Amino acid sequence: MKKVYLVLYYFFIKHLPSNYFPMGKLFNYLRVGVLSKLIKIGNNTVIQSGFRFGMRHTVSIGSNCQINENVYIQSAIIGDYVLIAQNVSLLAVTHKYDSLDIPMSLQGSTKASPVIIESDVWIGSNVVVLPGIRIGKGSVVGTGSVVTKNIAPYAVVGGVPAKIIKFRVSSKI
């Protein structure tokens, strides 16, 4: 039955218009309904058109999340209240390249290591997160960043590679 849902999703549901269009809530309901048969998704999560995933057994999305258009999640565990903008890639494997005697395309891939995104994180558009990275609670990742190292809670990072710009602080006095 999972194969039927996979075919239904990738050939039809994935291409339905985003939440912003007329009847968008219905399209999101259909998209999340079919996806929830394939990956773990919490309550009140919005997933826009073009969403793709790789290792479905190791993809988990929390509650109250927003995943925008054309996001690719190879493998990740995502907390609650996470915002992921357009064209983000969360990667879990990469190519091996250690041997000079063997073409890289023949060296295989690294072992899967899912990305972990803690709760209340905002990831800007066109971000790439490399395998095994942990993004701490309350962090912000700036548009176009490449995340190569773990991010501390409440850090605001940006750049290639992503570096700490500042830390978010409480507005309570």
N, C-alpha and C positions, 0 to 999 in steps of 0.2 A: 504493500500500500504506500510505503514511503516513496517508491519510485514514481507512482502516479502523482503524488503531491509535488515531487521535484519537477516533473515534466509540466504539470499545470502551472507551477510557479514560474519557471524559467521561460516558458513559451507564451504565457499569457499574463498572469497576475503581476509579474515584475514590471510590465510595460504600462500598466494602468496609470492614469494621470495622478499627480501628486495631490496632497491634502489641500492645496491652495486653489484647486479648480472647483467649479460647481460639482456637487456630489462627491467632493474630495473625502469627506468623512466615511462615506460608503466604500470608496476605493481603499482607504486605509484599513477599514474593518476587514475587507476581503484579503488584503495583503497580509495583515497580521494574523488573520485566521488561518490561512494556508501555511504561513511561515511557522506558526506555533506547533504545527504537526511535525516540523522538521528540526527546529531549534528551540531552545528555552527562551521565552519572552515573558516579562512581567506585565502587570496591569498598566493600563493607560499609556502605553508606549506608542509613539507615532513613527512609522517607517515609510519614507517617501519612495517614489519610483526609482528603478534602477539599482536597488540594493542587491548585492551579491555576497555570497558566503562560500567558504571553502570546506573546512573540516567541520561538518555540521554537528558532530558529537561533542566538539569542544567550543561551541559558540553559545554564550549565555548573555542575554540582555536583560537588565533589571527593569524595574517599574518606573513609570513617568519619564522615560527617555525620549529623545527626539533624534532620529537618524535621518539625515537629509539625503538628497539625490546622489546616486552613483557612488555610494560608499561600498568598499570591499573589505570584508572581515574574513581573513583566512582562518584565524582561531583567536578568540578573545573571551575573557570573562569581564563583563561590564556591570558596574554597580547601578544604583538608582539615581535618578535626576541627572543623567548625563546628556549633554548636547554634543552631537557630532555633525559638523557642517558638511557641505558638498565635497565630493571627490576625495575623501579620506581613505587611506589604505592602512589597515592593521595587519601586519605580516607575522607569520609564525615560523616560517622556514626560509632558508636562503641557500644558494648554491655553495658547494665546497669548491675551493680553489687552491688548496695547499700544494699540490703536486705540480711541478713544472713539466713533468714527463707525460702527463695525461691531459687531454683537452678538458677544459672546465666543464663543458657540456656532458662529459662522461664521468665526472667525479661524484655525481649524485648530489643529494641535498643534506642539510643538517637535520638533526632530530627536531621535531615540532616543539615549539616553546610558545605557548599562547601569551598574548598581551593581556595585562591586567589593568583595568581602569577602575579606580575606586569611585565612590559616589560623588556627586556634585562637581563634575569635571566638564569643562567646555573645550572642545577641540575645534579650532578654526578650519576653514576650507583648505583643501590641497595639502594636508598634512600626511606624512608617512611616518608610521611608528614601526620600528624594527622588532624582530622576534624577542620575546621574553621580557620586554620592558614593562615596568610598573609605573603607572601615573597616579600619584598620590591624591587623596581626597581634596576637593576644593581647588584643584589646579586649573590653569588656563594655558592652552597651547596655541600660540599665535599662528595665523594663516601662513601657509607655505613652509612650515618648519619640518625638519627631519629629526625625529626623536631617536637618539642613539644610546641614551643613558636613562636610568630611572629618574623620575621627577618627584621631588619632595612634596609633601602635602602643602597646599595653599601657595605653591610657586606659580609665577607667571613666567613662561618661557617663550623664546622665539629664536628663529634663525636656523642656519644650516652649518653645523649641527646645532640643535636647540640648546640654548644656554639660559640661565636664570637672569631675568630682567629685574624682578622684584618679587616680594611676597605680598599676598593679600593680607590685610589686617582688619580686625573687627572695627566697625563703625561705632560701637558702644563706648561711651566715655565713663 
